[in-house]
């Protein structure tokens, strides 16, 4: 199947967007594990300040793609940039410019909530005063106030999710990567989390989020649908549904992956 053209994006005024308008650019990106092609020649762009969704079933190549973009995996071939930095040559620099929240939240269960936040602040090179000021902001924003001395292991999934998000945005990264961030939490916590994502994006942060929940795709400004390592559609949810003559992203997804 021919992949969508990633070079024809326009900005909100209808003009062709320049490279400076993009937080992420990807061209012909491929990752192989032995003979297995996990990500197959994908190309796309992510505009600054948008919520960009990466939708696909388990095993579609979403996590492998996000690991290449965050410097955790080297591409087999192809090129890409994150915040203007090359994903092959500037991997260390990229890690200081992004926030990353994995499927398993990457928290230390044997630390208190506050200790996790200060630990990650140290990883980001923040001094204690800066961490304290930022934690105070995030306590209010993410409803973590009063949990500072709780052991992380004792937190319910929704609270762990919000703590992991706090750790990911502690250093105010311009680009935030969320890999299946709502797995294992209840529908109420999922909806609350997406409200938080919208707030973060409205403040100018670019949010790149992978998911296999069809309803969550509707919250994204633009959406990429991935199947068997390839991108089969990229556009806004409304335009994707209009293009395929369907009323739900789920119906479009089934058509693209089964048709």
C-alpha angles and dihedrals in degrees: 000000000000111000121233116267109260094191101069102071118138129201127237092279093055095253122129109267120240127222089262090064092063128083091187130027124181129183126183092333114183134176124186130186103201105306094340116102106212096171116025119203098306125179130185144131131226118209121225113265097014133119104238115192125207106200125188145121121271108288095025092121100260098126093043089054094049091048090055092049093049095048097252094114132031116231117244087220141340132061139261145166134210116197087344095307123120113247092216102040103028101044095132093048091048092058090062092051099051142060117220128193115183130205091260094047092235094235128149106244093194092060128077119250092257091046091055090052094049091045092055091043088058091049088055091050095247120152120235095257092052092049092049092051093047093045089054089055093046093047088063097039096047099032093243096133112127094024097086095108098039117112108248091228090062096056121107115243095261092054092046088052092054092045090052089051091050090053090049096052098034092108095044097246117197090223125042123195118199117186111199090323097174100052114126098016128107124258093259092053090046092054092045090050091053090052087056092049090053090051092050092049092048087060089060103266116137110231121202110187132178120206144156094203108107095204091055090058089069091065093061124096089219132008137207118200114208128195129174093348096310134099110239100176140014126182142089114308091246093052093045091054092045093049092053095038094239136126100219137044088227091062091048091048093051091048093051099045098038100031 
